Amino acid sequence: MSTDTIVRYEDLQPGQRVRITQRVKVGFKIWQTEVQGVVERTERRRNGLHVKRNFDDRAWTDLILLRKEGKVPAETTVALDEYTRIELLG
């Protein structure tokens, strides 16, 4: 049995080890992708959508900046959507 705990984005803290699973859909094909690492920070960035919007109509994206674990440490940025699942690793 796994001891992993699902956590909300708002509750993430720098230094926590997490596994992030996302659903990817291209055309009719759907698959899942997964990344593990240590949270460096979280942030909310203004999204530059590719459609003309009113100047005061702002769209934001929640991001997690991760330090991936492995032989060669790397950093990555994960943009969250409604299919993102965040688990704390024990």
Buried (B, 14 or more C-beta within 10 A) or exposed (E): EEEEEEBEEEEBEEEBBBBBBBEEEEEEEEEEEEBBBBBBEBEEEEEEEEEEEEEEEEEEBBBBBBBEEEEEEEEEEBEBEEEBBBBBBE
